[in-house]
Amino acid sequence: MNREVTDSVEEMGLLANGTSARWDIAINECLDRDEWSMEIEAAHTYLTFQVDELNAIRAALDFLQTGPPPQGGNGQANAHDTTALAIGRFGPASVSLLWDNEDFLRCFLVVRQNEHSTLRMSFDEDDVRMLIEALGQVVEDLPTAERQPPSFVPQSSPAAPTSAE
């Protein structure tokens, strides 16, 4: 029986990783195209999903470092400030970070395909601090261009003055 196998196994390599007391985060890259996955692991948790772009990792760190949106006059976050930060996909489902609007610090990693299919991983204040520590290490491991904040635009040197003729 001579059959040629045409399906290739996707080859991945470790691009960056970080760890804290409770959490391990690894970024893997596909070796033959621009695709990345993030692994988040703890004692009772393991999740891996595709990252939309490497800038999403820096954006996730910034999102967690910045904290939840300011509270309104009634102690609740403004309903318009519940914007989630999209960071990737789990199959057809989106993966995002979302701050809780309760009276205590909590963030969710949300995997959502539609309103009837949603998973929320809850991170309390200690988890958020440890995720920031691990993601900070991940960002340090990323290629130099990806370490800059998403809004970073390299400045070109000023053009030499031209003489008017």
Buried (B, 14 or more C-beta within 10 A) or exposed (E): EEEEEEEEEEEBEEBBBBBBEBBBBBBBBBEEEEBBBBBBBBEEEEBEBBBBBBBBBBBBBBBBEEEBBEEEEEEEBEEEBEEBBBBBBBEEBBBBBBBBBEEEBBBBBBBBBEEEEEBEBEBEEEBBBBBBBBBBBBBEBBEEEBBBEEEEEEEEEEEEEEEEE
